[in-house]
Amino acid sequence: MRRRSGRLAPAVLTALLLTTAGVGCARAEQRPVEVAAPVELPTLGAVDAPVDEPTATPPAVESMGVAPSRSAAPKPKSTGAPTQAGAPRPPTKPLTETGAPPAPRPPAPTGCAPSYRGSAVSRSQVKAALTDAAQRSYWPVSAPEIRIPVSLVKATAWQESGWQSNIIACDKGIGLMQVQPETAEWMNQRFERDYDVYDHQDNAYLGGTYLAWLTKKIGDTHFASDYRLDSALCGEELNSCLLNAVIAAYNFGVGAVIPQEEQGPIVIPNSQYVYNVRALMRDCVCLDY
C-alpha cells in the first residue's frame, strides 16, 4: 500500500509496545468478497528460529513518515520462482488478475508528524474487528482455502499503526491497517463494496481484503496456487515462501515484489519490515489483547 521499508519499527519490549505506536500501509465483514541499525540481519527461517527477533527501534509515533532505508534491506539471493516446502519450482504462471492496486505513495518527509481524526476506539473493539477480518472467506468460490491468519492481521496492524484506529500518517495511510485512499477506492471497485476507510471495522476488512488479494495473486503467479501462509514453509531465502512475499507486498506494493509482473523471481525489497511482522506474529503483545 505504501512504500516504506520500516514503517514503524516493531516492538521489542512489552513496555515500549504498550506506550508507543507506529504507522505504515493497506483494509475489508463477513460478507463473501469474491465478487469476489547498522544491524546484521540474520536469515529468516522457521517460526522458532531466533531470526524472528524484532528490530530494537520501538514503534514510536514520531517515527511515522520517515523515509525507508532501502540500503538497510539486503537483496536475498534468488535462483528463480520460489516454491514452498522445497517442492520443485514450476514455471511462473500468467497473472489471473487484469487490474492491480495503485502504486504506493512515495515516503513522507523525515520528521513529519501524523494527524488524528476523531476518537480512537478501544483495544477490545480493535481486536474484534481484526479477528473478524481474519475469519472471513475472501474467495469463497475460486479459492475457498485462502485464510489470512489472525496473527498476521494483528501483527500487520500493530506494525502499521500500533492499533490506533484514528491515526493518519504523513503519506495519507489511514487507520489500523494504514490503507491508502486510492487503494481503498480500488478495492471497493474490485470487490463491489462500499467500505469506509475511516471506520475501524471497515478499515480492518480492507486490510484483510488486500492481504487476501495479494495471497491469491502471488500464490497464482509464483507458488502454483498454493495459498498457505505458513511460516514453517519458509526457507533460508526470504523469497522462499508466500508469507514473506505477501508481507513485503503489503508494505511496498505488489509491483516491487513481482517487478516483472508475469515473469522473474520474487524480490523482497524491504527485508526488515518482513522480519518485523514475522516477529510480531509470534511475540507481539497485541496477540494477548
ABEGO torsion letter per residue (X at the ends): XBBBAAEBBBBABAAAAAABBBBBBXXXXBBBAAAXXBBBBBBBBBAABAAABBBABBBBAAABGBBBBAAABBBBBBAEBBBBGGBBBBBBBBBABABBBBBBBBBBBBGBBBBBBEBBBBAAAAAAAAAAAAABBABAAABAABBBBAAAAAAAAAAAAGGBAABBBAAGBBEAAGBBAAAAAAAAAAAGBBBBAABAAAAAAAAAAAAAAAAAAAAAAAAGGBABBBAAABBABAAABAAAAAAAAAAAEAAAABAAGABEBBBBABAAAAAAAAAAAAABAAAAX
